[in-house]
Amino acid sequence: MRDGLVLGVERRRRWTDEAKLAILGEVGMDGWTVADVARHHDVTRQHIYQWRGEMLRKGLWSASDAAQFLPVEMSAAPEVSAEPDGASAEITVALRNGRQLRCPDGIGHAALVRLVRMLEAA
């Protein structure tokens, strides 16, 4: 700052909990490391670690970085029929918090995991 004028770019940014959780959710996806995610979002690796601790304290982030296995209830397969209106099959996932996630059958694994983590944390 010089003579009351801001020279250059102001670097202090505010991050919502939702934004922090979304960024934290990218670590480990498609092989991304903490450094990769930090570089992608123009933050330091230390931010990622601080946010992880903050979200743990708030109860918004699970303590385990490893994959979590959830109980699955299998039902009988529906009869295969041609769908005249172009509708596609969908997957319904019942989460522990009572929410349900409905996705198209062709959704990618990484996208599905990201959605489940976001809904579990919300």
C-alpha positions as CSV (number, residue, x, y, z in Angstrom):
1,M,0.0,0.0,0.0
2,R,1.3,3.4,-0.9
3,D,-0.4,6.7,-0.2
4,G,-3.7,5.0,0.4
5,L,-3.6,3.2,-2.9
6,V,-3.5,-0.6,-3.1
7,L,-0.7,-1.7,-5.4
8,G,-0.9,-5.2,-6.7
9,V,-3.4,-8.0,-5.9
10,E,-5.0,-8.4,-2.5
11,R,-4.2,-12.0,-1.5
12,R,-6.3,-12.4,1.6
13,R,-9.4,-14.5,0.7
14,R,-12.2,-15.8,2.8
15,W,-13.3,-19.5,2.3
16,T,-16.6,-20.9,3.3
17,D,-16.8,-24.3,5.0
18,E,-18.5,-25.6,1.9
19,A,-15.6,-24.4,-0.3
20,K,-13.1,-25.9,2.1
21,L,-14.8,-29.2,2.1
22,A,-15.0,-29.3,-1.7
23,I,-11.3,-28.6,-1.9
24,L,-10.5,-31.2,0.8
25,G,-12.6,-33.7,-1.2
26,E,-10.3,-33.3,-4.2
27,V,-7.3,-34.7,-2.3
28,G,-6.8,-38.3,-3.4
29,M,-9.3,-38.1,-6.3
30,D,-7.7,-39.2,-9.5
31,G,-4.4,-39.5,-7.7
32,W,-4.2,-35.8,-6.7
33,T,-1.9,-35.1,-3.8
34,V,-2.3,-32.3,-1.2
35,A,0.3,-30.3,-3.2
36,D,-1.6,-30.8,-6.5
37,V,-4.8,-29.6,-5.0
38,A,-3.1,-26.6,-3.2
39,R,-1.5,-25.6,-6.5
40,H,-4.7,-25.9,-8.4
41,H,-6.6,-23.6,-6.0
42,D,-3.6,-21.3,-5.4
43,V,-3.3,-22.0,-1.7
44,T,-0.5,-23.4,0.3
45,R,-0.3,-27.0,1.4
46,Q,-0.5,-25.7,5.0
47,H,-4.0,-24.3,4.2
48,I,-5.2,-27.8,3.3
49,Y,-3.8,-29.3,6.5
50,Q,-5.2,-26.5,8.6
51,W,-8.6,-26.8,7.0
52,R,-8.6,-30.5,7.5
53,G,-8.0,-30.0,11.3
54,E,-10.6,-27.2,11.4
55,M,-13.2,-29.4,9.7
56,L,-12.4,-32.3,12.0
57,R,-12.9,-30.1,15.1
58,K,-16.2,-28.9,13.7
59,G,-17.3,-32.5,12.9
60,L,-17.7,-31.8,9.2
61,W,-14.8,-34.1,8.0
62,S,-14.3,-37.7,8.8
63,A,-11.1,-38.6,10.7
64,S,-10.3,-41.4,8.2
65,D,-8.7,-40.5,4.9
66,A,-9.2,-44.1,3.7
67,A,-12.2,-45.3,1.9
68,Q,-15.2,-46.0,4.1
69,F,-17.3,-49.0,3.5
70,L,-21.1,-48.5,3.9
71,P,-23.7,-51.2,4.3
72,V,-25.5,-52.0,1.0
73,E,-28.9,-53.5,0.7
74,M,-29.4,-55.5,-2.5
75,S,-32.8,-55.8,-4.1
76,A,-34.0,-57.9,-6.9
77,A,-32.9,-56.7,-10.3
78,P,-35.7,-54.9,-12.2
79,E,-37.0,-56.5,-15.4
80,V,-35.2,-55.2,-18.5
81,S,-37.5,-53.3,-20.8
82,A,-37.0,-50.8,-23.5
83,E,-37.7,-47.3,-22.2
84,P,-39.7,-45.5,-24.9
85,D,-39.3,-42.0,-23.7
86,G,-35.4,-42.1,-23.7
87,A,-35.2,-42.2,-19.9
88,S,-32.1,-43.9,-18.5
89,A,-31.6,-46.1,-15.5
90,E,-30.5,-44.5,-12.2
91,I,-28.6,-45.5,-9.1
92,T,-30.1,-44.7,-5.7
93,V,-27.7,-44.5,-2.7
94,A,-29.1,-44.3,0.8
95,L,-26.7,-42.4,3.1
96,R,-26.2,-42.9,6.8
97,N,-27.6,-39.4,7.5
98,G,-31.0,-40.5,5.9
99,R,-30.4,-38.6,2.6
100,Q,-30.7,-40.3,-0.7
101,L,-28.6,-39.7,-3.8
102,R,-30.0,-40.5,-7.2
103,C,-27.6,-40.6,-10.1
104,P,-27.6,-41.7,-13.7
105,D,-26.3,-45.3,-14.1
106,G,-23.3,-44.2,-16.1
107,I,-21.9,-41.8,-13.5
108,G,-18.1,-42.2,-13.0
109,H,-16.7,-43.6,-9.8
110,A,-14.8,-40.5,-8.8
111,A,-17.8,-38.3,-9.3
112,L,-20.0,-40.6,-7.2
113,V,-17.5,-40.7,-4.4
114,R,-17.2,-36.9,-4.4
115,L,-21.0,-36.6,-4.2
116,V,-21.3,-39.1,-1.4
117,R,-18.6,-37.3,0.6
118,M,-20.2,-34.0,0.2
119,L,-23.6,-35.2,1.2
120,E,-22.3,-37.1,4.2
121,A,-20.5,-34.0,5.4
122,A,-23.4,-31.6,4.8
